[in-house]
Amino acid sequence: MPEPITEQGERVLTLWQGSWVAAFAVGLLVWGLIVWSIIFHRKRSEQLPPQVRYNMPIEALYTVLPIVIISVLFYFTARDQTALLATDEKADTNIEVVAFQWSWQFNYLDKPLPESGESAAQPRFSVVGTPTHRPTLVLREGDVVHFDLNSPDVIHSFWIPAFAFKLDVMPGRTNEFQVKVQEGTAGTYAGRCAELCGVDHSRMLFTVKVMEPAAYDAWVAEQEAKAQQQQQETAEQLESGEADSGTIDMPGPEGEGPEDAVTDEEPAADEPAPADEAGVPAAANEEAGR
């Protein structure tokens, strides 16, 4: 299992470990009963053993025991699912994730996407990718990060293995969750789409970079400055009549934009990709993503 970099990931890992312990316990019980039956009820003569219609203790056991096991697993699963989808804690960073065929756009917002009747959230800057250039999702150590997930075309799935968690990105619906990034997790991690979404599904890759607070703040300031400069240049073009709002090429889901578009992209997908936490190259994991 990947080493989780969020508090929520630790909860998921604990749930999986508990489930495997329960599975091994049931397996040992079943195999033990099979071996016991083979040894103690093996054929000893040609005489037919006594025939019975039922055995109430045994039938009660194999009826009640599965109900108990399922109930316990259901309780812990429901408890952890509720915790994983809780968004009550105030977030330090708000990011809108837009998944499109076939890349990602990360909009850094001043607040979470609003519910009906509230004022709209304003993007501070955006990071846009293309199928040939992976976008980079940058996070800060120790932050509570709120994610809003949207898609303009088909169902995708936002998956960061180091989160030990993934969530569908669906057209016409905003899914949300948030995580607490743990201290001491600065580094680079893999991200990908985990839902077969079309012919180039395997190219929907992105990079997650966790930074220390000072480095992250400097990166945010740089991105905001670039965004403000781009907005100013756009406004000047409109005022001078060199372009109109219908022709200015802004970054969008198609990945097409001006050369100075605010992006933070990784090298082309055909270059060697970094290995994930388990040491498996991302290229080898692309097939698994299919």
C-alpha positions, 0 to 999 in steps of 0.5 A: 500500500502507498504510504498515506500523506494525509490524515484521511489516508491513514484512516483508509489504510487502517480500514483496509488493514482491519478488513484484511485481518477479518478476511484472514480470520474467516479464511483460517476458520473455514480452512480449519473446518475443512481440514478437520472434516477431512481428517475426522470424517474420512471414510473408515469402512463401507458402513454408511454413517448415520444420516441427519436432517439438520444440526441446529447449533451448526446452522445457527452458527453459519447464519449468525456469524456472517451477519455479525461479520458483515455488521461489524464491517458495515459499521466501520465502513460507514463510520470512515466514509462519513469522516472521509466526506466531511467538509465542515472544517475550514479549509486553508486551500480551495481547489476546483478540479476540472477533468476533461478529455483528456487532461486536468485543470486545477483552479485555485479559488478564494473559497469553496464553490458556492451552494445555490444562492451564494456569491460565486467563488473567484479563481485566483489562478489556474493550472491547465494540462494537455494530454502531452503535458501533465499539469502539476497540482501543488499543495502545502504541508499541513494545509486542509485542502478542499476539492470541488470536482467537475467535468464538462464531458464524461465521468472521470475519477480523481485519484491520488494513490498517496491519498489512498482515496479516489472520487468520481468526477461527474458531469452536472454534479459537483462532488467534494471532499477535503484532506489534511496534508501531513507535515513532513510529506514534501515531495512529488507524487503521482495522480491519474484518472481511475475511470475509463473515460475514452480513447486517451484515458491512459494519458490523463496523468498529473503530478502532485507536488507537496511543498514546505510552507515558505516554498508554497507561498512563494509559488502562489505569489508567482502564479498570482502575479502571472495571472494578474499580468495576463488579465491586464494584458487582456484588458489592454487588448480589449481597450485597444481594439486588438482583440475582443472577448470572443477571440482572446485565447484563454486556457480551457479544457482543450488545453489550448492557450497563449504561450504565457498562459498560467500553467505549471506543467511537467515534461511531455508524457513521452519523457521518463515519468517519475516512479510512484511511492511503491517504486513502480514507474508511472508508465507501468501504472498507466496500463492499470489505469485502463 
